[in-house]
Amino acid sequence: MHTVYIIYSEPLDAYHIGLARDLKIALWQHNAKAVPATADGKPWVLKFSKSFETRKEAQSLEMKLKHRNREFWEELIQSAAVGQ
């Protein structure tokens, strides 16, 4: 499985979008400062995730999300939370 995720850093008031085969490891790496792009944002909290069978499908969503804005991400996060 390939998972697209959105994580949030309250200290930075920032979101990060990524793709991982193992979401638990990816989140750990972000919080362990092992990812330079997110090293200053600890703690990072998972806000959204969606899994796909193929990497190609996951990359497609990841690119779509990265080309959208914060308002779109927050609406997506909110709608996903309502659907749970």
mmCIF file of the N, C-alpha and C atoms, coordinates in Angstrom:
data_MODEL
# 
_entry.id   MODEL 
# 
loop_
_atom_site.group_PDB 
_atom_site.id 
_atom_site.type_symbol 
_atom_site.label_atom_id 
_atom_site.label_alt_id 
_atom_site.label_comp_id 
_atom_site.label_asym_id 
_atom_site.label_entity_id 
_atom_site.label_seq_id 
_atom_site.pdbx_PDB_ins_code 
_atom_site.Cartn_x 
_atom_site.Cartn_y 
_atom_site.Cartn_z 
_atom_site.occupancy 
_atom_site.B_iso_or_equiv 
_atom_site.pdbx_formal_charge 
_atom_site.auth_seq_id 
_atom_site.auth_comp_id 
_atom_site.auth_asym_id 
_atom_site.auth_atom_id 
_atom_site.pdbx_PDB_model_num 
ATOM 1   N N  . MET A 1 1  ? 0.838   -1.189 0.000  1.00 0.00 ? 1  MET A N  1 
ATOM 2   C CA . MET A 1 1  ? 0.000   0.000  0.000  1.00 0.00 ? 1  MET A CA 1 
ATOM 3   C C  . MET A 1 1  ? 0.882   1.252  0.000  1.00 0.00 ? 1  MET A C  1 
ATOM 4   N N  . HIS A 1 2  ? 0.359   2.284  -0.602 1.00 0.00 ? 2  HIS A N  1 
ATOM 5   C CA . HIS A 1 2  ? 1.026   3.580  -0.645 1.00 0.00 ? 2  HIS A CA 1 
ATOM 6   C C  . HIS A 1 2  ? 0.049   4.600  -0.078 1.00 0.00 ? 2  HIS A C  1 
ATOM 7   N N  . THR A 1 3  ? 0.518   5.393  0.865  1.00 0.00 ? 3  THR A N  1 
ATOM 8   C CA . THR A 1 3  ? -0.367  6.314  1.569  1.00 0.00 ? 3  THR A CA 1 
ATOM 9   C C  . THR A 1 3  ? 0.060   7.758  1.364  1.00 0.00 ? 3  THR A C  1 
ATOM 10  N N  . VAL A 1 4  ? -0.912  8.574  0.989  1.00 0.00 ? 4  VAL A N  1 
ATOM 11  C CA . VAL A 1 4  ? -0.719  10.021 0.909  1.00 0.00 ? 4  VAL A CA 1 
ATOM 12  C C  . VAL A 1 4  ? -1.205  10.578 2.240  1.00 0.00 ? 4  VAL A C  1 
ATOM 13  N N  . TYR A 1 5  ? -0.452  11.510 2.804  1.00 0.00 ? 5  TYR A N  1 
ATOM 14  C CA . TYR A 1 5  ? -0.829  12.032 4.112  1.00 0.00 ? 5  TYR A CA 1 
ATOM 15  C C  . TYR A 1 5  ? -0.615  13.542 4.188  1.00 0.00 ? 5  TYR A C  1 
ATOM 16  N N  . ILE A 1 6  ? -1.356  14.139 5.110  1.00 0.00 ? 6  ILE A N  1 
ATOM 17  C CA . ILE A 1 6  ? -1.165  15.548 5.457  1.00 0.00 ? 6  ILE A CA 1 
ATOM 18  C C  . ILE A 1 6  ? -0.894  15.579 6.950  1.00 0.00 ? 6  ILE A C  1 
ATOM 19  N N  . ILE A 1 7  ? 0.222   16.193 7.319  1.00 0.00 ? 7  ILE A N  1 
ATOM 20  C CA . ILE A 1 7  ? 0.545   16.374 8.731  1.00 0.00 ? 7  ILE A CA 1 
ATOM 21  C C  . ILE A 1 7  ? 0.579   17.868 9.027  1.00 0.00 ? 7  ILE A C  1 
ATOM 22  N N  . TYR A 1 8  ? 0.405   18.192 10.311 1.00 0.00 ? 8  TYR A N  1 
ATOM 23  C CA . TYR A 1 8  ? 0.315   19.594 10.719 1.00 0.00 ? 8  TYR A CA 1 
ATOM 24  C C  . TYR A 1 8  ? 1.254   19.852 11.891 1.00 0.00 ? 8  TYR A C  1 
ATOM 25  N N  . SER A 1 9  ? 1.919   21.011 11.846 1.00 0.00 ? 9  SER A N  1 
ATOM 26  C CA . SER A 1 9  ? 2.782   21.465 12.933 1.00 0.00 ? 9  SER A CA 1 
ATOM 27  C C  . SER A 1 9  ? 2.163   22.705 13.555 1.00 0.00 ? 9  SER A C  1 
ATOM 28  N N  . GLU A 1 10 ? 1.747   22.601 14.805 1.00 0.00 ? 10 GLU A N  1 
ATOM 29  C CA . GLU A 1 10 ? 1.187   23.773 15.492 1.00 0.00 ? 10 GLU A CA 1 
ATOM 30  C C  . GLU A 1 10 ? 2.239   24.858 15.722 1.00 0.00 ? 10 GLU A C  1 
ATOM 31  N N  . PRO A 1 11 ? 3.473   24.511 16.135 1.00 0.00 ? 11 PRO A N  1 
ATOM 32  C CA . PRO A 1 11 ? 4.475   25.574 16.335 1.00 0.00 ? 11 PRO A CA 1 
ATOM 33  C C  . PRO A 1 11 ? 4.736   26.408 15.079 1.00 0.00 ? 11 PRO A C  1 
ATOM 34  N N  . LEU A 1 12 ? 4.700   25.770 13.917 1.00 0.00 ? 12 LEU A N  1 
ATOM 35  C CA . LEU A 1 12 ? 4.930   26.493 12.660 1.00 0.00 ? 12 LEU A CA 1 
ATOM 36  C C  . LEU A 1 12 ? 3.631   26.954 12.006 1.00 0.00 ? 12 LEU A C  1 
ATOM 37  N N  . ASP A 1 13 ? 2.508   26.428 12.488 1.00 0.00 ? 13 ASP A N  1 
ATOM 38  C CA . ASP A 1 13 ? 1.207   26.639 11.842 1.00 0.00 ? 13 ASP A CA 1 
ATOM 39  C C  . ASP A 1 13 ? 1.328   26.311 10.357 1.00 0.00 ? 13 ASP A C  1 
ATOM 40  N N  . ALA A 1 14 ? 1.832   25.102 10.088 1.00 0.00 ? 14 ALA A N  1 
ATOM 41  C CA . ALA A 1 14 ? 2.120   24.701 8.711  1.00 0.00 ? 14 ALA A CA 1 
ATOM 42  C C  . ALA A 1 14 ? 1.708   23.252 8.473  1.00 0.00 ? 14 ALA A C  1 
ATOM 43  N N  . TYR A 1 15 ? 1.386   22.974 7.215  1.00 0.00 ? 15 TYR A N  1 
ATOM 44  C CA . TYR A 1 15 ? 1.055   21.624 6.775  1.00 0.00 ? 15 TYR A CA 1 
ATOM 45  C C  . TYR A 1 15 ? 2.187   21.084 5.912  1.00 0.00 ? 15 TYR A C  1 
ATOM 46  N N  . HIS A 1 16 ? 2.286   19.762 5.890  1.00 0.00 ? 16 HIS A N  1 
ATOM 47  C CA . HIS A 1 16 ? 3.230   19.083 5.002  1.00 0.00 ? 16 HIS A CA 1 
ATOM 48  C C  . HIS A 1 16 ? 2.482   17.918 4.365  1.00 0.00 ? 16 HIS A C  1 
ATOM 49  N N  . ILE A 1 17 ? 2.647   17.759 3.067  1.00 0.00 ? 17 ILE A N  1 
ATOM 50  C CA . ILE A 1 17 ? 2.007   16.670 2.332  1.00 0.00 ? 17 ILE A CA 1 
ATOM 51  C C  . ILE A 1 17 ? 3.088   15.695 1.895  1.00 0.00 ? 17 ILE A C  1 
ATOM 52  N N  . GLY A 1 18 ? 2.828   14.413 2.105  1.00 0.00 ? 18 GLY A N  1 
ATOM 53  C CA . GLY A 1 18 ? 3.818   13.423 1.723  1.00 0.00 ? 18 GLY A CA 1 
ATOM 54  C C  . GLY A 1 18 ? 3.188   12.123 1.264  1.00 0.00 ? 18 GLY A C  1 
ATOM 55  N N  . LEU A 1 19 ? 4.053   11.204 0.869  1.00 0.00 ? 19 LEU A N  1 
ATOM 56  C CA . LEU A 1 19 ? 3.647   9.883  0.394  1.00 0.00 ? 19 LEU A CA 1 
ATOM 57  C C  . LEU A 1 19 ? 4.587   8.867  1.033  1.00 0.00 ? 19 LEU A C  1 
ATOM 58  N N  . ALA A 1 20 ? 4.038   7.780  1.539  1.00 0.00 ? 20 ALA A N  1 
ATOM 59  C CA . ALA A 1 20 ? 4.876   6.777  2.204  1.00 0.00 ? 20 ALA A CA 1 
ATOM 60  C C  . ALA A 1 20 ? 4.297   5.381  2.022  1.00 0.00 ? 20 ALA A C  1 
ATOM 61  N N  . ARG A 1 21 ? 5.177   4.409  2.079  1.00 0.00 ? 21 ARG A N  1 
ATOM 62  C CA . ARG A 1 21 ? 4.721   3.008  2.094  1.00 0.00 ? 21 ARG A CA 1 
ATOM 63  C C  . ARG A 1 21 ? 4.314   2.622  3.507  1.00 0.00 ? 21 ARG A C  1 
ATOM 64  N N  . ASP A 1 22 ? 4.970   3.192  4.498  1.00 0.00 ? 22 ASP A N  1 
ATOM 65  C CA . ASP A 1 22 ? 4.652   2.900  5.899  1.00 0.00 ? 22 ASP A CA 1 
ATOM 66  C C  . ASP A 1 22 ? 4.407   4.222  6.617  1.00 0.00 ? 22 ASP A C  1 
ATOM 67  N N  . LEU A 1 23 ? 3.160   4.524  6.877  1.00 0.00 ? 23 LEU A N  1 
ATOM 68  C CA . LEU A 1 23 ? 2.786   5.810  7.462  1.00 0.00 ? 23 LEU A CA 1 
ATOM 69  C C  . LEU A 1 23 ? 3.356   5.997  8.863  1.00 0.00 ? 23 LEU A C  1 
ATOM 70  N N  . LYS A 1 24 ? 3.368   4.947  9.669  1.00 0.00 ? 24 LYS A N  1 
ATOM 71  C CA . LYS A 1 24 ? 3.904   5.057  11.033 1.00 0.00 ? 24 LYS A CA 1 
ATOM 72  C C  . LYS A 1 24 ? 5.379   5.462  11.009 1.00 0.00 ? 24 LYS A C  1 
ATOM 73  N N  . ILE A 1 25 ? 6.146   4.854  10.125 1.00 0.00 ? 25 ILE A N  1 
ATOM 74  C CA . ILE A 1 25 ? 7.569   5.190  10.019 1.00 0.00 ? 25 ILE A CA 1 
ATOM 75  C C  . ILE A 1 25 ? 7.741   6.616  9.518  1.00 0.00 ? 25 ILE A C  1 
ATOM 76  N N  . ALA A 1 26 ? 6.951   7.015  8.536  1.00 0.00 ? 26 ALA A N  1 
ATOM 77  C CA . ALA A 1 26 ? 7.053   8.381  8.000  1.00 0.00 ? 26 ALA A CA 1 
ATOM 78  C C  . ALA A 1 26 ? 6.776   9.408  9.089  1.00 0.00 ? 26 ALA A C  1 
ATOM 79  N N  . LEU A 1 27 ? 5.727   9.200  9.872  1.00 0.00 ? 27 LEU A N  1 
ATOM 80  C CA . LEU A 1 27 ? 5.395   10.146 10.940 1.00 0.00 ? 27 LEU A CA 1 
ATOM 81  C C  . LEU A 1 27 ? 6.508   10.179 11.986 1.00 0.00 ? 27 LEU A C  1 
ATOM 82  N N  . TRP A 1 28 ? 7.040   9.014  12.315 1.00 0.00 ? 28 TRP A N  1 
ATOM 83  C CA . TRP A 1 28 ? 8.151   8.964  13.266 1.00 0.00 ? 28 TRP A CA 1 
ATOM 84  C C  . TRP A 1 28 ? 9.344   9.761  12.725 1.00 0.00 ? 28 TRP A C  1 
ATOM 85  N N  . GLN A 1 29 ? 9.661   9.588  11.444 1.00 0.00 ? 29 GLN A N  1 
ATOM 86  C CA . GLN A 1 29 ? 10.803  10.293 10.852 1.00 0.00 ? 29 GLN A CA 1 
ATOM 87  C C  . GLN A 1 29 ? 10.612  11.808 10.901 1.00 0.00 ? 29 GLN A C  1 
ATOM 88  N N  . HIS A 1 30 ? 9.406   12.268 10.619 1.00 0.00 ? 30 HIS A N  1 
ATOM 89  C CA . HIS A 1 30 ? 9.149   13.709 10.681 1.00 0.00 ? 30 HIS A CA 1 
ATOM 90  C C  . HIS A 1 30 ? 9.357   14.227 12.106 1.00 0.00 ? 30 HIS A C  1 
ATOM 91  N N  . ASN A 1 31 ? 8.904   13.481 13.088 1.00 0.00 ? 31 ASN A N  1 
ATOM 92  C CA . ASN A 1 31 ? 9.031   13.925 14.474 1.00 0.00 ? 31 ASN A CA 1 
ATOM 93  C C  . ASN A 1 31 ? 10.417  13.683 15.060 1.00 0.00 ? 31 ASN A C  1 
ATOM 94  N N  . ALA A 1 32 ? 11.214  12.843 14.417 1.00 0.00 ? 32 ALA A N  1 
ATOM 95  C CA . ALA A 1 32 ? 12.586  12.591 14.865 1.00 0.00 ? 32 ALA A CA 1 
ATOM 96  C C  . ALA A 1 32 ? 13.577  13.530 14.178 1.00 0.00 ? 32 ALA A C  1 
ATOM 97  N N  . LYS A 1 33 ? 13.047  14.472 13.426 1.00 0.00 ? 33 LYS A N  1 
ATOM 98  C CA . LYS A 1 33 ? 13.858  15.451 12.690 1.00 0.00 ? 33 LYS A CA 1 
ATOM 99  C C  . LYS A 1 33 ? 14.754  14.787 11.649 1.00 0.00 ? 33 LYS A C  1 
ATOM 100 N N  . ALA A 1 34 ? 14.324  13.635 11.139 1.00 0.00 ? 34 ALA A N  1 
ATOM 101 C CA . ALA A 1 34 ? 15.094  12.919 10.125 1.00 0.00 ? 34 ALA A CA 1 
ATOM 102 C C  . ALA A 1 34 ? 14.781  13.411 8.712  1.00 0.00 ? 34 ALA A C  1 
ATOM 103 N N  . VAL A 1 35 ? 13.771  14.257 8.591  1.00 0.00 ? 35 VAL A N  1 
ATOM 104 C CA . VAL A 1 35 ? 13.389  14.818 7.291  1.00 0.00 ? 35 VAL A CA 1 
ATOM 105 C C  . VAL A 1 35 ? 13.704  16.314 7.330  1.00 0.00 ? 35 VAL A C  1 
ATOM 106 N N  . PRO A 1 36 ? 14.700  16.762 6.578  1.00 0.00 ? 36 PRO A N  1 
ATOM 107 C CA . PRO A 1 36 ? 15.112  18.171 6.650  1.00 0.00 ? 36 PRO A CA 1 
ATOM 108 C C  . PRO A 1 36 ? 13.976  19.173 6.435  1.00 0.00 ? 36 PRO A C  1 
ATOM 109 N N  . ALA A 1 37 ? 13.050  18.868 5.552  1.00 0.00 ? 37 ALA A N  1 
ATOM 110 C CA . ALA A 1 37 ? 11.964  19.809 5.249  1.00 0.00 ? 37 ALA A CA 1 
ATOM 111 C C  . ALA A 1 37 ? 11.028  20.037 6.431  1.00 0.00 ? 37 ALA A C  1 
ATOM 112 N N  . THR A 1 38 ? 11.002  19.105 7.373  1.00 0.00 ? 38 THR A N  1 
ATOM 113 C CA . THR A 1 38 ? 10.078  19.229 8.502  1.00 0.00 ? 38 THR A CA 1 
ATOM 114 C C  . THR A 1 38 ? 10.784  19.243 9.859  1.00 0.00 ? 38 THR A C  1 
ATOM 115 N N  . ALA A 1 39 ? 12.090  19.365 9.853  1.00 0.00 ? 39 ALA A N  1 
ATOM 116 C CA . ALA A 1 39 ? 12.868  19.255 11.090 1.00 0.00 ? 39 ALA A CA 1 
ATOM 117 C C  . ALA A 1 39 ? 12.495  20.292 12.146 1.00 0.00 ? 39 ALA A C  1 
ATOM 118 N N  . ASP A 1 40 ? 12.090  21.472 11.732 1.00 0.00 ? 40 ASP A N  1 
ATOM 119 C CA . ASP A 1 40 ? 11.799  22.534 12.698 1.00 0.00 ? 40 ASP A CA 1 
ATOM 120 C C  . ASP A 1 40 ? 10.364  22.531 13.205 1.00 0.00 ? 40 ASP A C  1 
ATOM 121 N N  . GLY A 1 41 ? 9.524   21.624 12.729 1.00 0.00 ? 41 GLY A N  1 
ATOM 122 C CA . GLY A 1 41 ? 8.110   21.706 13.050 1.00 0.00 ? 41 GLY A CA 1 
ATOM 123 C C  . GLY A 1 41 ? 7.585   20.797 14.130 1.00 0.00 ? 41 GLY A C  1 
ATOM 124 N N  . LYS A 1 42 ? 8.435   20.064 14.784 1.00 0.00 ? 42 LYS A N  1 
ATOM 125 C CA . LYS A 1 42 ? 8.021   19.088 15.785 1.00 0.00 ? 42 LYS A CA 1 
ATOM 126 C C  . LYS A 1 42 ? 7.157   19.726 16.860 1.00 0.00 ? 42 LYS A C  1 
ATOM 127 N N  . PRO A 1 43 ? 6.069   19.127 17.261 1.00 0.00 ? 43 PRO A N  1 
ATOM 128 C CA . PRO A 1 43 ? 5.537   17.845 16.812 1.00 0.00 ? 43 PRO A CA 1 
ATOM 129 C C  . PRO A 1 43 ? 4.651   17.978 15.572 1.00 0.00 ? 43 PRO A C  1 
ATOM 130 N N  . TRP A 1 44 ? 4.710   16.964 14.730 1.00 0.00 ? 44 TRP A N  1 
ATOM 131 C CA . TRP A 1 44 ? 3.843   16.859 13.554 1.00 0.00 ? 44 TRP A CA 1 
ATOM 132 C C  . TRP A 1 44 ? 2.723   15.893 13.893 1.00 0.00 ? 44 TRP A C  1 
ATOM 133 N N  . VAL A 1 45 ? 1.504   16.279 13.547 1.00 0.00 ? 45 VAL A N  1 
ATOM 134 C CA . VAL A 1 45 ? 0.319   15.486 13.866 1.00 0.00 ? 45 VAL A CA 1 
ATOM 135 C C  . VAL A 1 45 ? -0.378  15.098 12.567 1.00 0.00 ? 45 VAL A C  1 
ATOM 136 N N  . LEU A 1 46 ? -0.744  13.843 12.457 1.00 0.00 ? 46 LEU A N  1 
ATOM 137 C CA . LEU A 1 46 ? -1.441  13.362 11.271 1.00 0.00 ? 46 LEU A CA 1 
ATOM 138 C C  . LEU A 1 46 ? -2.849  13.939 11.229 1.00 0.00 ? 46 LEU A C  1 
ATOM 139 N N  . LYS A 1 47 ? -3.200  14.562 10.100 1.00 0.00 ? 47 LYS A N  1 
ATOM 140 C CA . LYS A 1 47 ? -4.525  15.157 9.931  1.00 0.00 ? 47 LYS A CA 1 
ATOM 141 C C  . LYS A 1 47 ? -5.354  14.449 8.868  1.00 0.00 ? 47 LYS A C  1 
ATOM 142 N N  . PHE A 1 48 ? -4.692  13.804 7.896  1.00 0.00 ? 48 PHE A N  1 
ATOM 143 C CA . PHE A 1 48 ? -5.404  13.151 6.796  1.00 0.00 ? 48 PHE A CA 1 
ATOM 144 C C  . PHE A 1 48 ? -4.505  12.078 6.206  1.00 0.00 ? 48 PHE A C  1 
ATOM 145 N N  . SER A 1 49 ? -5.126  10.980 5.796  1.00 0.00 ? 49 SER A N  1 
ATOM 146 C CA . SER A 1 49 ? -4.382  9.965  5.043  1.00 0.00 ? 49 SER A CA 1 
ATOM 147 C C  . SER A 1 49 ? -5.339  9.198  4.144  1.00 0.00 ? 49 SER A C  1 
ATOM 148 N N  . LYS A 1 50 ? -4.811  8.763  3.026  1.00 0.00 ? 50 LYS A N  1 
ATOM 149 C CA . LYS A 1 50 ? -5.576  7.939  2.084  1.00 0.00 ? 50 LYS A CA 1 
ATOM 150 C C  . LYS A 1 50 ? -4.607  6.962  1.439  1.00 0.00 ? 50 LYS A C  1 
ATOM 151 N N  . SER A 1 51 ? -4.977  5.690  1.461  1.00 0.00 ? 51 SER A N  1 
ATOM 152 C CA . SER A 1 51 ? -4.105  4.638  0.930  1.00 0.00 ? 51 SER A CA 1 
ATOM 153 C C  . SER A 1 51 ? -4.562  4.175  -0.444 1.00 0.00 ? 51 SER A C  1 
ATOM 154 N N  . PHE A 1 52 ? -3.572  3.753  -1.236 1.00 0.00 ? 52 PHE A N  1 
ATOM 155 C CA . PHE A 1 52 ? -3.808  3.290  -2.600 1.00 0.00 ? 52 PHE A CA 1 
ATOM 156 C C  . PHE A 1 52 ? -3.034  2.000  -2.834 1.00 0.00 ? 52 PHE A C  1 
ATOM 157 N N  . GLU A 1 53 ? -3.525  1.201  -3.750 1.00 0.00 ? 53 GLU A N  1 
ATOM 158 C CA . GLU A 1 53 ? -2.843  -0.039 -4.115 1.00 0.00 ? 53 GLU A CA 1 
ATOM 159 C C  . GLU A 1 53 ? -1.544  0.244  -4.862 1.00 0.00 ? 53 GLU A C  1 
ATOM 160 N N  . THR A 1 54 ? -1.555  1.250  -5.731 1.00 0.00 ? 54 THR A N  1 
ATOM 161 C CA . THR A 1 54 ? -0.368  1.516  -6.542 1.00 0.00 ? 54 THR A CA 1 
ATOM 162 C C  . THR A 1 54 ? 0.264   2.857  -6.193 1.00 0.00 ? 54 THR A C  1 
ATOM 163 N N  . ARG A 1 55 ? 1.563   2.927  -6.399 1.00 0.00 ? 55 ARG A N  1 
ATOM 164 C CA . ARG A 1 55 ? 2.294   4.171  -6.162 1.00 0.00 ? 55 ARG A CA 1 
ATOM 165 C C  . ARG A 1 55 ? 1.825   5.259  -7.130 1.00 0.00 ? 55 ARG A C  1 
ATOM 166 N N  . LYS A 1 56 ? 1.515   4.864  -8.347 1.00 0.00 ? 56 LYS A N  1 
ATOM 167 C CA . LYS A 1 56 ? 1.071   5.829  -9.357 1.00 0.00 ? 56 LYS A CA 1 
ATOM 168 C C  . LYS A 1 56 ? -0.199  6.552  -8.909 1.00 0.00 ? 56 LYS A C  1 
ATOM 169 N N  . GLU A 1 57 ? -1.155  5.810  -8.358 1.00 0.00 ? 57 GLU A N  1 
ATOM 170 C CA . GLU A 1 57 ? -2.392  6.425  -7.856 1.00 0.00 ? 57 GLU A CA 1 
ATOM 171 C C  . GLU A 1 57 ? -2.090  7.392  -6.713 1.00 0.00 ? 57 GLU A C  1 
ATOM 172 N N  . ALA A 1 58 ? -1.230  6.965  -5.810 1.00 0.00 ? 58 ALA A N  1 
ATOM 173 C CA . ALA A 1 58 ? -0.883  7.804  -4.664 1.00 0.00 ? 58 ALA A CA 1 
ATOM 174 C C  . ALA A 1 58 ? -0.156  9.069  -5.113 1.00 0.00 ? 58 ALA A C  1 
ATOM 175 N N  . GLN A 1 59 ? 0.766   8.931  -6.046 1.00 0.00 ? 59 GLN A N  1 
ATOM 176 C CA . GLN A 1 59 ? 1.500   10.097 -6.545 1.00 0.00 ? 59 GLN A CA 1 
ATOM 177 C C  . GLN A 1 59 ? 0.564   11.093 -7.217 1.00 0.00 ? 59 GLN A C  1 
ATOM 178 N N  . SER A 1 60 ? -0.453  10.597 -7.876 1.00 0.00 ? 60 SER A N  1 
ATOM 179 C CA . SER A 1 60 ? -1.414  11.475 -8.532 1.00 0.00 ? 60 SER A CA 1 
ATOM 180 C C  . SER A 1 60 ? -2.123  12.357 -7.504 1.00 0.00 ? 60 SER A C  1 
ATOM 181 N N  . LEU A 1 61 ? -2.604  11.755 -6.413 1.00 0.00 ? 61 LEU A N  1 
ATOM 182 C CA . LEU A 1 61 ? -3.258  12.551 -5.370 1.00 0.00 ? 61 LEU A CA 1 
ATOM 183 C C  . LEU A 1 61 ? -2.261  13.485 -4.691 1.00 0.00 ? 61 LEU A C  1 
ATOM 184 N N  . GLU A 1 62 ? -1.065  12.986 -4.410 1.00 0.00 ? 62 GLU A N  1 
ATOM 185 C CA . GLU A 1 62 ? -0.054  13.823 -3.760 1.00 0.00 ? 62 GLU A CA 1 
ATOM 186 C C  . GLU A 1 62 ? 0.210   15.090 -4.581 1.00 0.00 ? 62 GLU A C  1 
ATOM 187 N N  . MET A 1 63 ? 0.379   14.949 -5.873 1.00 0.00 ? 63 MET A N  1 
ATOM 188 C CA . MET A 1 63 ? 0.643   16.114 -6.729 1.00 0.00 ? 63 MET A CA 1 
ATOM 189 C C  . MET A 1 63 ? -0.552  17.063 -6.772 1.00 0.00 ? 63 MET A C  1 
ATOM 190 N N  . LYS A 1 64 ? -1.760  16.504 -6.830 1.00 0.00 ? 64 LYS A N  1 
ATOM 191 C CA . LYS A 1 64 ? -2.957  17.351 -6.815 1.00 0.00 ? 64 LYS A CA 1 
ATOM 192 C C  . LYS A 1 64 ? -3.020  18.162 -5.526 1.00 0.00 ? 64 LYS A C  1 
ATOM 193 N N  . LEU A 1 65 ? -2.753  17.514 -4.402 1.00 0.00 ? 65 LEU A N  1 
ATOM 194 C CA . LEU A 1 65 ? -2.799  18.212 -3.116 1.00 0.00 ? 65 LEU A CA 1 
ATOM 195 C C  . LEU A 1 65 ? -1.716  19.279 -3.015 1.00 0.00 ? 65 LEU A C  1 
ATOM 196 N N  . LYS A 1 66 ? -0.529  18.970 -3.491 1.00 0.00 ? 66 LYS A N  1 
ATOM 197 C CA . LYS A 1 66 ? 0.572   19.930 -3.402 1.00 0.00 ? 66 LYS A CA 1 
ATOM 198 C C  . LYS A 1 66 ? 0.323   21.169 -4.254 1.00 0.00 ? 66 LYS A C  1 
ATOM 199 N N  . HIS A 1 67 ? -0.556  21.047 -5.244 1.00 0.00 ? 67 HIS A N  1 
ATOM 200 C CA . HIS A 1 67 ? -0.870  22.197 -6.090 1.00 0.00 ? 67 HIS A CA 1 
ATOM 201 C C  . HIS A 1 67 ? -2.124  22.944 -5.625 1.00 0.00 ? 67 HIS A C  1 
ATOM 202 N N  . ARG A 1 68 ? -2.655  22.562 -4.486 1.00 0.00 ? 68 ARG A N  1 
ATOM 203 C CA . ARG A 1 68 ? -3.816  23.247 -3.920 1.00 0.00 ? 68 ARG A CA 1 
ATOM 204 C C  . ARG A 1 68 ? -3.352  24.136 -2.775 1.00 0.00 ? 68 ARG A C  1 
ATOM 205 N N  . ASN A 1 69 ? -4.291  24.855 -2.183 1.00 0.00 ? 69 ASN A N  1 
ATOM 206 C CA . ASN A 1 69 ? -3.925  25.781 -1.113 1.00 0.00 ? 69 ASN A CA 1 
ATOM 207 C C  . ASN A 1 69 ? -4.391  25.283 0.258  1.00 0.00 ? 69 ASN A C  1 
ATOM 208 N N  . ARG A 1 70 ? -3.994  26.011 1.261  1.00 0.00 ? 70 ARG A N  1 
ATOM 209 C CA . ARG A 1 70 ? -4.296  25.668 2.647  1.00 0.00 ? 70 ARG A CA 1 
ATOM 210 C C  . ARG A 1 70 ? -5.801  25.523 2.883  1.00 0.00 ? 70 ARG A C  1 
ATOM 211 N N  . GLU A 1 71 ? -6.580  26.428 2.317  1.00 0.00 ? 71 GLU A N  1 
ATOM 212 C CA . GLU A 1 71 ? -8.036  26.370 2.491  1.00 0.00 ? 71 GLU A CA 1 
ATOM 213 C C  . GLU A 1 71 ? -8.586  25.030 1.982  1.00 0.00 ? 71 GLU A C  1 
ATOM 214 N N  . PHE A 1 72 ? -8.106  24.586 0.841  1.00 0.00 ? 72 PHE A N  1 
ATOM 215 C CA . PHE A 1 72 ? -8.537  23.299 0.292  1.00 0.00 ? 72 PHE A CA 1 
ATOM 216 C C  . PHE A 1 72 ? -8.154  22.158 1.232  1.00 0.00 ? 72 PHE A C  1 
ATOM 217 N N  . TRP A 1 73 ? -6.910  22.174 1.726  1.00 0.00 ? 73 TRP A N  1 
ATOM 218 C CA . TRP A 1 73 ? -6.448  21.106 2.627  1.00 0.00 ? 73 TRP A CA 1 
ATOM 219 C C  . TRP A 1 73 ? -7.312  21.049 3.877  1.00 0.00 ? 73 TRP A C  1 
ATOM 220 N N  . GLU A 1 74 ? -7.608  22.219 4.458  1.00 0.00 ? 74 GLU A N  1 
ATOM 221 C CA . GLU A 1 74 ? -8.392  22.249 5.692  1.00 0.00 ? 74 GLU A CA 1 
ATOM 222 C C  . GLU A 1 74 ? -9.820  21.767 5.453  1.00 0.00 ? 74 GLU A C  1 
ATOM 223 N N  . GLU A 1 75 ? -10.389 22.080 4.294  1.00 0.00 ? 75 GLU A N  1 
ATOM 224 C CA . GLU A 1 75 ? -11.721 21.566 3.961  1.00 0.00 ? 75 GLU A CA 1 
ATOM 225 C C  . GLU A 1 75 ? -11.676 20.046 3.789  1.00 0.00 ? 75 GLU A C  1 
ATOM 226 N N  . LEU A 1 76 ? -10.629 19.548 3.155  1.00 0.00 ? 76 LEU A N  1 
ATOM 227 C CA . LEU A 1 76 ? -10.462 18.103 2.984  1.00 0.00 ? 76 LEU A CA 1 
ATOM 228 C C  . LEU A 1 76 ? -10.338 17.413 4.340  1.00 0.00 ? 76 LEU A C  1 
ATOM 229 N N  . ILE A 1 77 ? -9.524  17.967 5.208  1.00 0.00 ? 77 ILE A N  1 
ATOM 230 C CA . ILE A 1 77 ? -9.329  17.404 6.550  1.00 0.00 ? 77 ILE A CA 1 
ATOM 231 C C  . ILE A 1 77 ? -10.649 17.395 7.311  1.00 0.00 ? 77 ILE A C  1 
ATOM 232 N N  . GLN A 1 78 ? -11.375 18.494 7.238  1.00 0.00 ? 78 GLN A N  1 
ATOM 233 C CA . GLN A 1 78 ? -12.660 18.596 7.939  1.00 0.00 ? 78 GLN A CA 1 
ATOM 234 C C  . GLN A 1 78 ? -13.669 17.586 7.396  1.00 0.00 ? 78 GLN A C  1 
ATOM 235 N N  . SER A 1 79 ? -13.758 17.471 6.081  1.00 0.00 ? 79 SER A N  1 
ATOM 236 C CA . SER A 1 79 ? -14.730 16.538 5.497  1.00 0.00 ? 79 SER A CA 1 
ATOM 237 C C  . SER A 1 79 ? -14.353 15.088 5.799  1.00 0.00 ? 79 SER A C  1 
ATOM 238 N N  . ALA A 1 80 ? -13.069 14.794 5.858  1.00 0.00 ? 80 ALA A N  1 
ATOM 239 C CA . ALA A 1 80 ? -12.624 13.437 6.203  1.00 0.00 ? 80 ALA A CA 1 
ATOM 240 C C  . ALA A 1 80 ? -12.960 13.120 7.658  1.00 0.00 ? 80 ALA A C  1 
ATOM 241 N N  . ALA A 1 81 ? -12.829 14.115 8.543  1.00 0.00 ? 81 ALA A N  1 
ATOM 242 C CA . ALA A 1 81 ? -13.138 13.914 9.962  1.00 0.00 ? 81 ALA A CA 1 
ATOM 243 C C  . ALA A 1 81 ? -14.632 13.672 10.159 1.00 0.00 ? 81 ALA A C  1 
ATOM 244 N N  . VAL A 1 82 ? -15.452 14.362 9.397  1.00 0.00 ? 82 VAL A N  1 
ATOM 245 C CA . VAL A 1 82 ? -16.903 14.193 9.489  1.00 0.00 ? 82 VAL A CA 1 
ATOM 246 C C  . VAL A 1 82 ? -17.303 12.807 9.011  1.00 0.00 ? 82 VAL A C  1 
ATOM 247 N N  . GLY A 1 83 ? -16.605 12.297 8.010  1.00 0.00 ? 83 GLY A N  1 
ATOM 248 C CA . GLY A 1 83 ? -16.925 10.993 7.440  1.00 0.00 ? 83 GLY A CA 1 
ATOM 249 C C  . GLY A 1 83 ? -16.487 9.805  8.275  1.00 0.00 ? 83 GLY A C  1 
ATOM 250 N N  . GLN A 1 84 ? -15.735 10.029 9.331  1.00 0.00 ? 84 GLN A N  1 
ATOM 251 C CA . GLN A 1 84 ? -15.218 8.912  10.134 1.00 0.00 ? 84 GLN A CA 1 
ATOM 252 C C  . GLN A 1 84 ? -16.235 8.394  11.107 1.00 0.00 ? 84 GLN A C  1 
# 
